Amino acid sequence: MIATTNLAKAYGGRTLFEGVSLQLTPGNRYGLVGANGSGKTTLLKVISGDEPASDGTVTIPSRARVGVLRQDLFLDDGQIILALAMMGDAQSYAALEERTRIIDHGEGDPGRLAELEDTVRQLDGYTLEARASAILEGLGIPRASHPMPLSTLSGGFKLRVLLAQVLLGGPDVLLLDEPTNHLDILSIRWLEKFLAGYRGVALVISHDQRFLDNVANRILDVDYGTVTEYVGNYTAFAGEKVAVRERKEAEIARAEKIIADKRAFVDRFGAKATKAKQAQSRLKQIEKIEVEELASSSRRAPYFRFEPERPSGKDVLDVVHVSKAYGDKKVLVDVSLAVRRGEKIGILGPNGLGKSTLLKIVMSKVDADDGTVKFGHEVRTGYFAQDHHELLPKPDQTPLDYVWDACPTEGTSFVRGHLGRMLFSGEDVEKKVGSLSGGEAARLIFCKIVIQRPNLLILDEPTNHLDLESIASLVEGLKAFDGTVIFVSHDRWFVSQLATRILEVTPAGPRDFPGTYAEYLERCGDDHLDADAVVLKAKAEAPRAGAKDEKQESALSWEEQKKRRNRLAALPARRDKTLAQIAAAEARKKAIHDAWAAPGYFETTAADEVARQHKEDEELAAKIDAWMAEWEEIETELAGAGAREPEA
């Protein structure tokens, strides 16, 4: 459905990627990952046609409908929310609008009514409003808001309307740039389910590891100046990428050792007449050994090290009967929370129920209508706001000056050293704060927090705009932090790694649970927040299912039991063989596509050879699909039987 051939993009003297030849096929969901600034969004823009490539081509069938979620698209605040979503199905919406103008307003040609009725019926246009409403509700926009103008929504909810518009169009190709930004956990789960049933080509940029694990079955990694495809979700990709790099480094080390050994022989015996011939032979062997030069990774992670200046008392924070309303809308009602030293509290729940407001009340950024907030002995706070502008009030200030404000008595090397740990070096420290990207702004705020050395961290969506490497590094830094953390997050992986206590904000009031995210999901017993709960529920029921299986097995004859066990024991080997076949076939397809991308290939290659390769490419695609289906069946059988590979 999407083919790129020798694609490249450069800005001035900097090349983001080159030599990118990919085949993106229907039914696959591709996660596009890479460091901030590596070129992910640029690649998406090149594929969508928003930006030209520096070299190479992008091919999408002309009949294919392409839906694109852009981060920088502006919508008309005066438009009605439901109408904006319905515009995603442009043909149906246009036909319905023209029909309404003719019937209700007498505008246009009445002779077109019969044609318009046929068009609306063929396109299922009479269900358009219902379909748009269902998608908006799935994305967390209540039905009561649908007839209202867009201006009544916050920036995050406006993005949801845009996402609804893209999804409603029934595109053959979905290009989504950070679709989970500003979505709460419930809406993210809805989007995951939607994409799981999507049958077109989906290409998604995301920094949400759990979302990528639940959605993607292929990963496109923008690194080393190119784009590499991996089979599997994000977790599988992360392991495979490390393994591939280690194999290459081992191969290079072996080649360099061989060269060193041969060079040592030449140096030792090259001057001896009896060994001269052997020395010359080794020199020729050295010339033939090719040592691959590994490109440097664009992946860089900041270093988060939070060290309190002094510990707080055991009682860190006491929130007592806090309530807050904006006009007629009550966002917090009688909320109480007692926080003890060392706790890491994750605050979860749908948007609009006052999670950020609660943190702002704690930080005295917003006044509560009722109730009190009291800090314990020696508590020093560090605050990360969801809106970066709140903490970066001077857009003309440089990162150097911003951090220096927190430590005016320190020298240049101290400030630059801390900025360097947050990936600000060279001229980066002299940029204007107002020109920083979201990820850069987040790292700068954290840099100041580190220098302030608080013992209580109040973090509102700290992973927004951070790339996957930065999020992982932040988790490690917060785990090692000796103080207390209260955070709001919709990143389930982040919550699962960090939280020791869960506060879920619900319309019926907060639910306080003293345990980890996994333990909380197990207690809930459903998947209202995450797919993992289904797994946990299945585990709880596993003993009953296992007992039933044992009873069924005991009813089989000894020979039938033996055959069954032998088949299960053979499954891991079958799986490994199938995966090897898939890898070999995909490598061969890549070799064919690389040959096609070579300059002058079609001019210098015989037509029958080109036809043979096209046929081979199609046959390989069919085999890969069959082997993928076989692999999925094997994995399902292994999971269902509880089979384990024999220990080595």
SETOR-338236 format. One record per residue (C-alpha): residue number from 1; residue in one letter; x, y, z. Coordinates in nm, 3 decimals, padded with zeros to 5 digits. Layout:
N
   roro   pati         u         v         w
    NUM      A         X         Y         Z
...
end
This chain:
648
   roro   pati         u         v         w
      1      M    00.000    00.000    00.000
      2      I    00.290    00.238    00.081
      3      A    00.627    00.191   -00.085
      4      T    00.934    00.407   -00.032
      5      T    01.237    00.371   -00.255
      6      N    01.578    00.505   -00.153
      7      L    01.407    00.782    00.043
      8      A    01.621    01.056    00.194
      9      K    01.566    01.386    00.373
     10      A    01.826    01.647    00.461
     11      Y    01.816    02.002    00.595
     12      G    02.122    02.195    00.486
     13      G    02.424    01.986    00.578
     14      R    02.233    01.758    00.817
     15      T    02.091    01.432    00.683
     16      L    01.806    01.292    00.891
     17      F    01.776    00.966    00.701
     18      E    01.871    00.818    00.364
     19      G    01.843    00.494    00.168
     20      V    01.500    00.416    00.314
     21      S    01.323    00.145    00.111
     22      L    01.010    00.008    00.279
     23      Q    00.694   -00.182    00.189
     24      L    00.410   -00.101    00.432
     25      T    00.123   -00.344    00.379
     26      P   -00.248   -00.348    00.481
     27      G   -00.333   -00.519    00.808
     28      N   -00.009   -00.413    00.972
     29      R    00.027   -00.141    01.234
     30      Y    00.370    00.022    01.227
     31      G    00.507    00.205    01.530
     32      L    00.748    00.480    01.422
     33      V    01.007    00.538    01.696
     34      G    01.330    00.732    01.739
     35      A    01.493    01.002    01.945
     36      N    01.347    01.352    01.948
     37      G    01.483    01.531    01.642
     38      S    01.576    01.209    01.460
     39      G    01.321    01.268    01.184
     40      K    01.006    01.073    01.279
     41      T    00.759    01.354    01.214
     42      T    00.956    01.457    00.906
     43      L    00.928    01.104    00.763
     44      L    00.553    01.112    00.828
     45      K    00.528    01.447    00.650
     46      V    00.726    01.317    00.352
     47      I    00.501    01.010    00.325
     48      S    00.185    01.222    00.353
     49      G    00.312    01.466    00.090
     50      D    00.333    01.761    00.330
     51      E    00.709    01.789    00.265
     52      P    00.921    01.693   -00.037
     53      A    01.189    01.427   -00.006
     54      S    01.551    01.523   -00.072
     55      D    01.587    01.200   -00.271
     56      G    01.388    00.887   -00.351
     57      T    01.017    00.831   -00.397
     58      V    00.701    00.753   -00.201
     59      T    00.430    00.552   -00.378
     60      I    00.071    00.534   -00.250
     61      P   -00.208    00.410   -00.482
     62      S   -00.406    00.702   -00.617
     63      R   -00.734    00.541   -00.512
     64      A   -00.623    00.505   -00.148
     65      R   -00.780    00.736    00.108
     66      V   -00.518    00.878    00.344
     67      G   -00.603    01.005    00.692
     68      V   -00.339    01.220    00.862
     69      L   -00.333    01.341    01.223
     70      R   -00.102    01.642    01.234
     71      Q    00.014    01.807    01.555
     72      D    00.025    02.154    01.402
     73      L   -00.317    02.174    01.233
     74      F   -00.546    02.456    01.341
     75      L   -00.925    02.423    01.357
     76      D   -01.197    02.688    01.342
     77      D   -01.315    02.754    01.698
     78      G   -01.653    02.861    01.567
     79      Q   -01.731    02.523    01.410
     80      I   -01.971    02.281    01.578
     81      I   -01.787    01.984    01.732
     82      L   -02.009    01.714    01.576
     83      A   -01.995    01.880    01.233
     84      L   -01.615    01.893    01.246
     85      A   -01.600    01.521    01.319
     86      M   -01.849    01.443    01.041
     87      M   -01.629    01.629    00.792
     88      G   -01.392    01.334    00.814
     89      D   -01.622    01.151    00.572
     90      A   -01.600    01.434    00.321
     91      Q   -01.820    01.287    00.045
     92      S   -02.107    01.192    00.275
     93      Y   -02.089    01.523    00.461
     94      A   -02.087    01.729    00.138
     95      A   -02.385    01.536   -00.002
     96      L   -02.583    01.575    00.321
     97      E   -02.503    01.947    00.342
     98      E   -02.613    02.010   -00.019
     99      R   -02.931    01.808    00.041
    100      T   -03.008    02.018    00.352
    101      R   -02.953    02.346    00.165
    102      I   -03.195    02.242   -00.111
    103      I   -03.470    02.103    00.116
    104      D   -03.452    02.339    00.416
    105      H   -03.329    02.662    00.256
    106      G   -03.436    02.637   -00.107
    107      E   -03.079    02.690   -00.225
    108      G   -02.932    02.500   -00.522
    109      D   -03.082    02.276   -00.790
    110      P   -03.383    02.064   -00.675
    111      G   -03.314    01.836   -00.972
    112      R   -03.008    01.703   -00.790
    113      L   -03.207    01.564   -00.496
    114      A   -03.248    01.215   -00.645
    115      E   -02.874    01.196   -00.724
    116      L   -02.785    01.319   -00.374
    117      E   -03.018    01.060   -00.214
    118      D   -02.839    00.784   -00.407
    119      T   -02.499    00.919   -00.306
    120      V   -02.593    00.940    00.063
    121      R   -02.744    00.590    00.057
    122      Q   -02.441    00.434   -00.117
    123      L   -02.197    00.599    00.124
    124      D   -02.403    00.504    00.431
    125      G   -02.439    00.877    00.492
    126      Y   -02.756    00.847    00.701
    127      T   -02.549    00.686    00.978
    128      L   -02.277    00.953    00.959
    129      E   -02.399    01.153    01.259
    130      A   -02.432    00.839    01.473
    131      R   -02.086    00.714    01.370
    132      A   -01.927    01.052    01.442
    133      S   -02.099    01.074    01.780
    134      A   -01.981    00.723    01.876
    135      I   -01.618    00.805    01.794
    136      L   -01.632    01.135    01.983
    137      E   -01.772    00.957    02.289
    138      G   -01.505    00.688    02.259
    139      L   -01.244    00.965    02.270
    140      G   -01.394    01.108    02.587
    141      I   -01.605    01.394    02.447
    142      P   -01.952    01.359    02.605
    143      R   -02.264    01.367    02.387
    144      A   -02.384    01.689    02.554
    145      S   -02.085    01.872    02.407
    146      H   -02.137    01.757    02.047
    147      P   -02.371    02.042    01.938
    148      M   -02.146    02.306    02.098
    149      P   -01.874    02.514    01.926
    150      L   -01.514    02.394    01.934
    151      S   -01.416    02.698    02.143
    152      T   -01.584    02.535    02.445
    153      L   -01.312    02.265    02.451
    154      S   -00.956    02.287    02.584
    155      G   -00.659    02.240    02.351
    156      G   -00.624    01.869    02.433
    157      F   -00.990    01.798    02.357
    158      K   -00.966    01.990    02.029
    159      L   -00.700    01.743    01.923
    160      R   -00.946    01.464    02.001
    161      V   -01.199    01.617    01.761
    162      L   -00.931    01.622    01.494
    163      L   -00.849    01.257    01.567
    164      A   -01.219    01.168    01.543
    165      Q   -01.233    01.344    01.205
    166      V   -00.938    01.140    01.077
    167      L   -01.076    00.807    01.203
    168      L   -01.428    00.868    01.070
    169      G   -01.309    00.909    00.712
    170      G   -01.257    00.532    00.676
    171      P   -00.905    00.583    00.538
    172      D   -00.703    00.305    00.376
    173      V   -00.390    00.462    00.525
    174      L   -00.368    00.614    00.874
    175      L   -00.073    00.841    00.956
    176      L   -00.093    00.942    01.323
    177      D    00.155    01.176    01.490
    178      E    00.137    01.129    01.870
    179      P   -00.235    01.038    01.880
    180      T   -00.224    00.965    02.256
    181      N   -00.114    01.319    02.346
    182      H   -00.383    01.470    02.571
    183      L   -00.582    01.143    02.581
    184      D   -00.669    00.994    02.918
    185      I   -00.628    00.623    02.987
    186      L   -00.986    00.535    02.894
    187      S   -00.956    00.711    02.557
    188      I   -00.617    00.550    02.491
    189      R   -00.774    00.207    02.553
    190      W   -01.058    00.294    02.314
    191      L   -00.806    00.397    02.046
    192      E   -00.609    00.075    02.099
    193      K   -00.923   -00.131    02.038
    194      F   -01.008    00.074    01.730
    195      L   -00.662    00.024    01.580
    196      A   -00.664   -00.348    01.668
    197      G   -00.959   -00.390    01.432
    198      Y   -00.824   -00.159    01.161
    199      R   -00.749   -00.339    00.834
    200      G   -00.556   -00.071    00.645
    201      V   -00.199    00.053    00.686
    202      A   -00.145    00.235    01.016
    203      L    00.177    00.431    01.079
    204      V    00.187    00.573    01.432
    205      I    00.440    00.793    01.612
    206      S    00.417    00.746    01.987
    207      H    00.631    00.779    02.299
    208      D    00.388    00.562    02.498
    209      Q    00.557    00.222    02.535
    210      R    00.245    00.037    02.655
    211      F    00.040    00.181    02.367
    212      L    00.302    00.063    02.117
    213      D    00.311   -00.281    02.278
    214      N   -00.068   -00.310    02.254
    215      V   -00.104   -00.169    01.902
    216      A    00.206   -00.219    01.685
    217      N    00.304   -00.547    01.520
    218      R    00.592   -00.383    01.334
    219      I    00.839   -00.116    01.448
    220      L    01.014    00.133    01.219
    221      D    01.323    00.262    01.398
    222      V    01.466    00.597    01.287
    223      D    01.832    00.569    01.386
    224      Y    02.184    00.548    01.243
    225      G    02.078    00.784    00.962
    226      T    01.819    00.545    00.816
    227      V    01.496    00.360    00.900
    228      T    01.502   -00.009    00.996
    229      E    01.199   -00.237    01.018
    230      Y    01.157   -00.489    01.302
    231      V    00.888   -00.755    01.341
    232      G    00.688   -00.745    01.667
    233      N    00.582   -00.483    01.920
    234      Y    00.802   -00.230    02.099
    235      T    00.928   -00.466    02.368
    236      A    01.032   -00.724    02.106
    237      F    01.200   -00.450    01.901
    238      A    01.396   -00.314    02.199
    239      G    01.544   -00.655    02.271
    240      E    01.615   -00.737    01.907
    241      K    01.783   -00.403    01.841
    242      V    02.025   -00.455    02.129
    243      A    02.094   -00.811    02.012
    244      V    02.163   -00.700    01.653
    245      R    02.401   -00.427    01.769
    246      E    02.584   -00.670    01.998
    247      R    02.620   -00.923    01.715
    248      K    02.767   -00.659    01.485
    249      E    03.006   -00.539    01.754
    250      A    03.115   -00.899    01.819
    251      E    03.172   -00.954    01.445
    252      I    03.382   -00.637    01.426
    253      A    03.580   -00.741    01.735
    254      R    03.649   -01.082    01.580
    255      A    03.760   -00.925    01.251
    256      E    03.985   -00.677    01.431
    257      K    04.145   -00.958    01.635
    258      I    04.216   -01.157    01.319
    259      I    04.374   -00.849    01.162
    260      A    04.577   -00.783    01.479
    261      D    04.702   -01.143    01.489
    262      K    04.804   -01.136    01.123
    263      R    04.963   -00.792    01.164
    264      A    05.164   -00.920    01.463
    265      F    05.292   -01.211    01.250
    266      V    05.395   -00.971    00.972
    267      D    05.571   -00.739    01.218
    268      R    05.753   -01.030    01.379
    269      F    05.858   -01.233    01.075
    270      G    05.832   -00.994    00.779
    271      A    06.209   -00.933    00.774
    272      K    06.299   -01.305    00.781
    273      A    06.362   -01.460    00.440
    274      T    06.215   -01.795    00.546
    275      K    05.888   -01.628    00.656
    276      A    05.865   -01.350    00.398
    277      K    05.625   -01.540    00.171
    278      Q    05.391   -01.620    00.461
    279      A    05.408   -01.257    00.578
    280      Q    05.310   -01.131    00.231
    281      S    05.024   -01.381    00.223
    282      R    04.892   -01.247    00.553
    283      L    04.916   -00.887    00.428
    284      K    04.697   -00.981    00.132
    285      Q    04.454   -01.154    00.368
    286      I    04.437   -00.840    00.582
    287      E    04.349   -00.631    00.274
    288      K    04.055   -00.861    00.197
    289      I    03.903   -00.842    00.546
    290      E    03.629   -00.579    00.558
    291      V    03.557   -00.425    00.895
    292      E    03.213   -00.262    00.909
    293      E    03.208    00.088    01.052
    294      L    02.910    00.117    01.282
    295      A    02.723    00.443    01.265
    296      S    02.662    00.634    01.589
    297      S    02.313    00.608    01.732
    298      S    02.100    00.920    01.751
    299      R    01.957    00.781    02.076
    300      R    02.065    00.988    02.374
    301      A    01.917    00.981    02.721
    302      P    01.937    01.258    02.982
    303      Y    02.064    01.172    03.328
    304      F    01.812    01.230    03.607
    305      R    01.955    01.232    03.958
    306      F    01.723    01.371    04.223
    307      E    01.896    01.418    04.559
    308      P    01.703    01.589    04.841
    309      E    01.895    01.857    05.029
    310      R    01.753    01.710    05.350
    311      P    01.480    01.452    05.425
    312      S    01.129    01.561    05.514
    313      G    00.935    01.452    05.819
    314      K    00.737    01.129    05.806
    315      D    00.413    01.319    05.740
    316      V    00.469    01.495    05.407
    317      L    00.130    01.631    05.301
    318      D   -00.222    01.645    05.440
    319      V   -00.508    01.739    05.205
    320      V   -00.832    01.769    05.405
    321      H   -01.185    01.794    05.252
    322      V   -01.074    01.995    04.948
    323      S   -01.342    02.100    04.698
    324      K   -01.320    02.310    04.382
    325      A   -01.570    02.421    04.120
    326      Y   -01.546    02.633    03.806
    327      G   -01.885    02.797    03.777
    328      D   -02.147    02.520    03.792
    329      K   -01.893    02.247    03.721
    330      K   -01.760    02.073    04.031
    331      V   -01.421    01.918    03.957
    332      L   -01.320    01.820    04.313
    333      V   -01.561    01.731    04.592
    334      D   -01.444    01.663    04.949
    335      V   -01.103    01.518    04.856
    336      S   -00.873    01.412    05.140
    337      L   -00.525    01.266    05.103
    338      A   -00.255    01.192    05.361
    339      V    00.092    01.141    05.213
    340      R    00.380    00.974    05.394
    341      R    00.752    01.003    05.325
    342      G    00.883    00.776    05.050
    343      E    00.547    00.711    04.880
    344      K    00.517    00.736    04.502
    345      I    00.152    00.812    04.434
    346      G    00.009    00.782    04.082
    347      I   -00.308    00.986    04.027
    348      L   -00.519    00.838    03.746
    349      G   -00.857    00.895    03.587
    350      P   -01.042    01.051    03.294
    351      N   -00.969    01.408    03.196
    352      G   -01.189    01.679    03.341
    353      L   -01.220    01.537    03.692
    354      G   -00.966    01.767    03.856
    355      K   -00.638    01.575    03.869
    356      S   -00.428    01.874    03.755
    357      T   -00.644    02.109    03.962
    358      L   -00.564    01.905    04.274
    359      L   -00.190    01.943    04.210
    360      K   -00.230    02.315    04.146
    361      I   -00.418    02.355    04.475
    362      V   -00.139    02.169    04.655
    363      M    00.116    02.404    04.493
    364      S   -00.096    02.715    04.571
    365      K   -00.137    02.789    04.200
    366      V   -00.516    02.768    04.243
    367      D   -00.724    02.842    04.552
    368      A   -00.957    02.571    04.683
    369      D   -01.321    02.662    04.748
    370      D   -01.319    02.453    05.066
    371      G   -01.071    02.247    05.263
    372      T   -00.707    02.282    05.361
    373      V   -00.363    02.176    05.242
    374      K   -00.082    02.139    05.494
    375      F    00.280    02.039    05.433
    376      G    00.479    01.845    05.690
    377      H    00.808    01.931    05.860
    378      E    01.101    02.033    05.633
    379      V    00.910    01.963    05.309
    380      R    01.067    02.122    05.001
    381      T    00.869    02.091    04.678
    382      G    00.969    02.058    04.314
    383      Y    00.687    02.117    04.063
    384      F    00.652    02.006    03.700
    385      A    00.344    02.160    03.533
    386      Q    00.168    02.005    03.236
    387      D    00.175    02.347    03.067
    388      H    00.544    02.432    03.024
    389      H    00.467    02.801    02.975
    390      E    00.358    02.813    03.338
    391      L    00.718    02.741    03.447
    392      L    00.896    02.919    03.160
    393      P    00.747    03.268    03.188
    394      K    01.032    03.450    03.008
    395      P    01.048    03.332    02.643
    396      D    01.352    03.552    02.568
    397      Q    01.554    03.396    02.849
    398      T    01.825    03.139    02.765
    399      P    01.845    02.792    02.927
    400      L    02.170    02.905    03.090
    401      D    02.004    03.204    03.258
    402      Y    01.691    03.003    03.349
    403      V    01.892    02.744    03.541
    404      W    02.127    03.004    03.689
    405      D    01.826    03.170    03.855
    406      A    01.800    02.857    04.074
    407      C    02.167    02.871    04.182
    408      P    02.297    03.230    04.143
    409      T    02.607    03.166    04.355
    410      E    02.732    02.873    04.146
    411      G    02.989    02.899    03.868
    412      T    02.952    02.846    03.493
    413      S    03.091    02.492    03.498
    414      F    02.833    02.383    03.758
    415      V    02.539    02.518    03.555
    416      R    02.672    02.391    03.221
    417      G    02.742    02.051    03.377
    418      H    02.381    02.011    03.487
    419      L    02.255    02.135    03.151
    420      G    02.483    01.883    02.980
    421      R    02.324    01.598    03.176
    422      M    01.993    01.713    03.029
    423      L    02.142    01.709    02.676
    424      F    02.200    02.085    02.646
    425      S    02.551    02.150    02.515
    426      G    02.738    02.403    02.303
    427      E    02.509    02.662    02.149
    428      D    02.199    02.487    02.289
    429      V    02.242    02.673    02.620
    430      E    02.212    03.008    02.438
    431      K    01.884    02.934    02.260
    432      K    01.574    03.131    02.349
    433      V    01.351    02.940    02.588
    434      G    01.051    03.032    02.374
    435      S    01.199    02.846    02.074
    436      L    01.257    02.515    02.258
    437      S    01.070    02.203    02.155
    438      G    00.836    02.036    02.403
    439      G    01.099    01.775    02.491
    440      E    01.371    02.035    02.538
    441      A    01.144    02.247    02.759
    442      A    01.061    01.945    02.976
    443      R    01.428    01.855    03.021
    444      L    01.511    02.218    03.109
    445      I    01.244    02.227    03.380
    446      F    01.374    01.901    03.524
    447      C    01.726    02.045    03.521
    448      K    01.612    02.327    03.750
    449      I    01.423    02.084    03.976
    450      V    01.738    01.870    04.015
    451      I    01.939    02.176    04.124
    452      Q    01.668    02.285    04.372
    453      R    01.706    01.946    04.550
    454      P    01.345    01.908    04.676
    455      N    01.227    01.614    04.885
    456      L    00.871    01.618    04.742
    457      L    00.815    01.606    04.366
    458      I    00.475    01.714    04.229
    459      L    00.466    01.607    03.862
    460      D    00.177    01.673    03.621
    461      E    00.212    01.458    03.307
    462      P    00.594    01.453    03.322
    463      T    00.630    01.217    03.024
    464      N    00.451    01.445    02.777
    465      H    00.693    01.534    02.495
    466      L    00.975    01.313    02.628
    467      D    01.102    01.039    02.397
    468      L    01.113    00.675    02.505
    469      E    01.477    00.687    02.616
    470      S    01.414    00.997    02.830
    471      I    01.105    00.838    02.988
    472      A    01.301    00.525    03.078
    473      S    01.580    00.739    03.225
    474      L    01.327    00.946    03.424
    475      V    01.179    00.626    03.568
    476      E    01.523    00.514    03.685
    477      G    01.592    00.855    03.839
    478      L    01.260    00.861    04.025
    479      K    01.300    00.502    04.146
    480      A    01.635    00.599    04.300
    481      F    01.489    00.919    04.451
    482      D    01.489    00.903    04.830
    483      G    01.198    01.141    04.869
    484      T    00.826    01.143    04.790
    485      V    00.658    01.165    04.448
    486      I    00.299    01.258    04.360
    487      F    00.232    01.242    03.987
    488      V   -00.047    01.251    03.730
    489      S    00.014    01.038    03.422
    490      H   -00.172    00.861    03.143
    491      D    00.137    00.661    03.047
    492      R    00.054    00.317    03.185
    493      W    00.409    00.184    03.153
    494      F    00.538    00.482    03.351
    495      V    00.272    00.431    03.618
    496      S    00.336    00.056    03.637
    497      Q    00.709    00.109    03.683
    498      L    00.687    00.379    03.948
    499      A    00.369    00.391    04.156
    500      T    00.359    00.236    04.504
    501      R    00.009    00.377    04.564
    502      I   -00.279    00.456    04.327
    503      L   -00.534    00.735    04.362
    504      E   -00.798    00.697    04.091
    505      V   -01.018    01.003    04.048
    506      T   -01.370    00.898    03.945
    507      P   -01.702    01.085    03.903
    508      A   -01.813    00.919    04.228
    509      G   -01.504    01.042    04.412
    510      P   -01.143    00.927    04.459
    511      R   -01.047    00.562    04.510
    512      D   -00.732    00.527    04.719
    513      F   -00.541    00.199    04.684
    514      P   -00.219    00.123    04.878
    515      G   -00.035   -00.083    04.618
    516      T    00.121   -00.095    04.273
    517      Y   -00.061   -00.045    03.945
    518      A   -00.059   -00.419    03.871
    519      E   -00.201   -00.495    04.216
    520      Y   -00.467   -00.228    04.167
    521      L   -00.574   -00.378    03.835
    522      E   -00.587   -00.722    03.992
    523      R   -00.811   -00.587    04.269
    524      C   -01.040   -00.417    04.014
    525      G   -01.083   -00.744    03.824
    526      D   -01.169   -00.577    03.491
    527      D   -01.003   -00.387    03.210
    528      H   -01.163   -00.047    03.266
    529      L   -00.816    00.107    03.266
    530      D   -00.589   -00.137    03.089
    531      A   -00.573   -00.460    02.891
    532      D   -00.336   -00.603    03.153
    533      A   -00.630   -00.652    03.386
    534      V   -00.769   -00.914    03.148
    535      V   -00.442   -01.104    03.178
    536      L   -00.447   -01.069    03.556
    537      K   -00.806   -01.192    03.570
    538      A   -00.715   -01.487    03.350
    539      K   -00.427   -01.571    03.584
    540      A   -00.665   -01.569    03.881
    541      E   -00.888   -01.816    03.700
    542      A   -00.598   -02.029    03.575
    543      P   -00.608   -02.294    03.853
    544      R   -00.970   -02.383    03.768
    545      A   -00.892   -02.403    03.397
    546      G   -00.579   -02.605    03.466
    547      A   -00.774   -02.853    03.680
    548      K   -01.020   -02.900    03.396
    549      D   -00.737   -02.962    03.148
    550      E   -00.583   -03.220    03.381
    551      K   -00.916   -03.398    03.412
    552      Q   -00.956   -03.403    03.032
    553      E   -00.601   -03.531    02.989
    554      S   -00.651   -03.808    03.241
    555      A   -00.947   -03.930    03.036
    556      L   -00.718   -03.982    02.735
    557      S   -00.536   -04.305    02.671
    558      W   -00.169   -04.327    02.762
    559      E   -00.069   -04.313    02.393
    560      E   -00.294   -04.012    02.327
    561      Q   -00.145   -03.833    02.627
    562      K    00.203   -03.908    02.499
    563      K    00.120   -03.777    02.150
    564      R   -00.024   -03.460    02.301
    565      R    00.282   -03.399    02.517
    566      N    00.515   -03.466    02.223
    567      R    00.327   -03.217    02.008
    568      L    00.344   -02.950    02.279
    569      A    00.714   -03.020    02.336
    570      A    00.778   -02.971    01.963
    571      L    00.599   -02.634    01.946
    572      P    00.897   -02.416    02.056
    573      A    01.116   -02.569    01.785
    574      R    00.840   -02.519    01.526
    575      R    00.803   -02.159    01.639
    576      D    01.177   -02.092    01.608
    577      K    01.184   -02.253    01.263
    578      T    00.886   -02.044    01.149
    579      L    01.044   -01.722    01.279
    580      A    01.369   -01.811    01.100
    581      Q    01.175   -01.866    00.776
    582      I    01.003   -01.529    00.818
    583      A    01.336   -01.355    00.883
    584      A    01.501   -01.520    00.581
    585      A    01.209   -01.434    00.353
    586      E    01.201   -01.073    00.470
    587      A    01.578   -01.048    00.420
    588      R    01.538   -01.180    00.064
    589      K    01.255   -00.931   -00.003
    590      K    01.478   -00.652    00.124
    591      A    01.760   -00.765   -00.105
    592      I    01.523   -00.760   -00.404
    593      H    01.393   -00.413   -00.314
    594      D    01.749   -00.285   -00.261
    595      A    01.840   -00.415   -00.607
    596      W    01.542   -00.235   -00.758
    597      A    01.648    00.086   -00.582
    598      A    02.001    00.072   -00.729
    599      P    02.068    00.342   -00.993
    600      G    02.020    00.214   -01.348
    601      Y    01.891   -00.127   -01.238
    602      F    01.590   -00.141   -01.468
    603      E    01.791   -00.003   -01.762
    604      T    02.062   -00.268   -01.732
    605      T    01.857   -00.571   -01.623
    606      A    01.676   -00.800   -01.868
    607      A    01.298   -00.779   -01.864
    608      D    01.255   -01.151   -01.792
    609      E    01.485   -01.120   -01.487
    610      V    01.283   -00.822   -01.359
    611      A    00.962   -01.023   -01.409
    612      R    01.114   -01.321   -01.226
    613      Q    01.206   -01.103   -00.930
    614      H    00.859   -00.949   -00.920
    615      K    00.709   -01.297   -00.911
    616      E    00.953   -01.403   -00.639
    617      D    00.867   -01.091   -00.437
    618      E    00.494   -01.173   -00.455
    619      E    00.555   -01.537   -00.362
    620      L    00.768   -01.428   -00.065
    621      A    00.491   -01.195    00.054
    622      A    00.239   -01.480    00.042
    623      K    00.476   -01.713    00.228
    624      I    00.543   -01.450    00.496
    625      D    00.168   -01.407    00.552
    626      A    00.124   -01.784    00.582
    627      W    00.419   -01.822    00.818
    628      M    00.297   -01.529    01.029
    629      A   -00.042   -01.699    01.063
    630      E    00.132   -02.025    01.158
    631      W    00.348   -01.844    01.414
    632      E    00.040   -01.683    01.573
    633      E   -00.131   -02.024    01.595
    634      I    00.175   -02.176    01.763
    635      E    00.198   -01.889    02.014
    636      T   -00.175   -01.922    02.089
    637      E   -00.144   -02.299    02.145
    638      L    00.162   -02.252    02.367
    639      A   -00.015   -01.987    02.574
    640      G   -00.333   -02.192    02.600
    641      A   -00.156   -02.511    02.704
    642      G    00.079   -02.334    02.942
    643      A    00.366   -02.505    02.757
    644      R    00.722   -02.415    02.847
    645      E    01.040   -02.463    02.654
    646      P    01.264   -02.729    02.804
    647      E    01.550   -02.589    03.009
    648      A    01.889   -02.591    02.846
end
